Amino acid sequence: MLLIIIALILVVMLVITMFIHLEHKFKAIKAIVLLLILLIIGSSVYTWIRNDTNDLNSPKGVANSVYLYAGWMGDIGIELFSTLRNSFNAVGNVIKGNETNIKNPLDGRK
């Protein structure tokens, strides 16, 4: 737990330093997003390793754990992609549904 708190403090300090020192904000935003992604992946790996069901004492257990973790991350990625696709489709349907065939009386075209 102490390691996680120290890592969070370091990340916050790094983010503050990046906003102060970097001239281009877009680079800072990209770096912050990358740091957040790495922090999420790192914390999930840490949680996965601390799980008691994983056998990390043998090479076969380590390979099995890596295989299961990669499968879990792939499943999360597929769910995220599916959710984003459904969201974009819903927004597109709403935009398409707002189109009307009513003629604008101020429009000079026939």
ROTOR-923723 format. One line per 4 residues: number of its first residue (from 0); for each residue x, y, z of C-alpha. Coordinates in nm, 2 decimals. Example, Ala and Ser with C-alpha at 12.3 -4.5 7.8 and 13.67 -1.06 7.14 Angstrom:
BEGIN
0 = 1.23 -0.45 0.78  1.37 -0.11 0.71
end
This chain:
BEGIN
0 = 0.00 0.00 0.00  0.29 0.23 0.08  0.43 0.17 -0.26  0.11 0.27 -0.43
4 = 0.09 0.59 -0.23  0.45 0.68 -0.31  0.38 0.61 -0.68  0.07 0.83 -0.68
8 = 0.26 1.12 -0.51  0.54 1.09 -0.77  0.29 1.09 -1.06  0.12 1.40 -0.92
12 = 0.46 1.58 -0.88  0.56 1.48 -1.23  0.23 1.61 -1.38  0.27 1.94 -1.20
16 = 0.63 1.97 -1.31  0.53 1.89 -1.67  0.26 2.16 -1.67  0.51 2.42 -1.54
20 = 0.80 2.34 -1.76  0.66 2.23 -2.09  0.59 2.50 -2.34  0.35 2.31 -2.56
24 = 0.04 2.19 -2.38  -0.05 1.92 -2.63  0.28 1.74 -2.55  0.20 1.76 -2.18
28 = -0.15 1.62 -2.24  -0.01 1.33 -2.44  0.25 1.26 -2.17  -0.01 1.27 -1.90
32 = -0.24 1.03 -2.08  0.05 0.80 -2.14  0.14 0.81 -1.77  -0.22 0.74 -1.66
36 = -0.23 0.44 -1.90  0.10 0.31 -1.76  -0.02 0.36 -1.41  -0.34 0.17 -1.47
40 = -0.15 -0.12 -1.64  0.11 -0.12 -1.36  -0.15 -0.13 -1.08  -0.34 -0.41 -1.26
44 = -0.02 -0.61 -1.29  0.06 -0.54 -0.92  -0.29 -0.66 -0.82  -0.26 -0.96 -1.05
48 = 0.07 -1.06 -0.90  -0.05 -1.02 -0.54  -0.35 -1.25 -0.61  -0.31 -1.58 -0.42
52 = -0.45 -1.79 -0.70  -0.14 -1.73 -0.93  0.15 -1.98 -0.89  0.46 -1.78 -0.95
56 = 0.70 -2.04 -0.82  0.75 -2.24 -1.14  0.81 -2.13 -1.50  0.49 -2.30 -1.61
60 = 0.29 -2.10 -1.34  0.45 -1.77 -1.45  0.38 -1.85 -1.82  0.02 -1.94 -1.73
64 = -0.02 -1.62 -1.53  0.11 -1.41 -1.82  -0.12 -1.59 -2.05  -0.42 -1.53 -1.83
68 = -0.33 -1.17 -1.77  -0.29 -1.10 -2.15  -0.63 -1.27 -2.21  -0.79 -1.06 -1.94
72 = -0.64 -0.74 -2.09  -0.76 -0.84 -2.43  -1.11 -0.90 -2.30  -1.11 -0.56 -2.14
76 = -0.99 -0.40 -2.47  -1.26 -0.58 -2.67  -1.53 -0.46 -2.43  -1.40 -0.11 -2.45
80 = -1.40 -0.12 -2.83  -1.75 -0.26 -2.84  -1.87 0.01 -2.59  -1.71 0.29 -2.80
84 = -1.85 0.15 -3.12  -2.20 0.13 -2.97  -2.17 0.49 -2.84  -2.06 0.62 -3.18
88 = -2.35 0.44 -3.35  -2.60 0.58 -3.10  -2.47 0.94 -3.16  -2.48 0.89 -3.53
92 = -2.83 0.76 -3.52  -2.94 1.06 -3.31  -2.78 1.30 -3.56  -2.93 1.12 -3.86
96 = -3.27 1.12 -3.69  -3.27 1.50 -3.66  -3.25 1.56 -4.03  -3.59 1.67 -4.16
100 = -3.73 1.72 -4.51  -3.91 2.04 -4.42  -3.85 2.31 -4.67  -3.71 2.63 -4.52
104 = -3.93 2.92 -4.63  -3.63 3.16 -4.61  -3.43 2.94 -4.86  -3.47 3.07 -5.21
108 = -3.41 2.72 -5.37  -3.70 2.51 -5.50
end
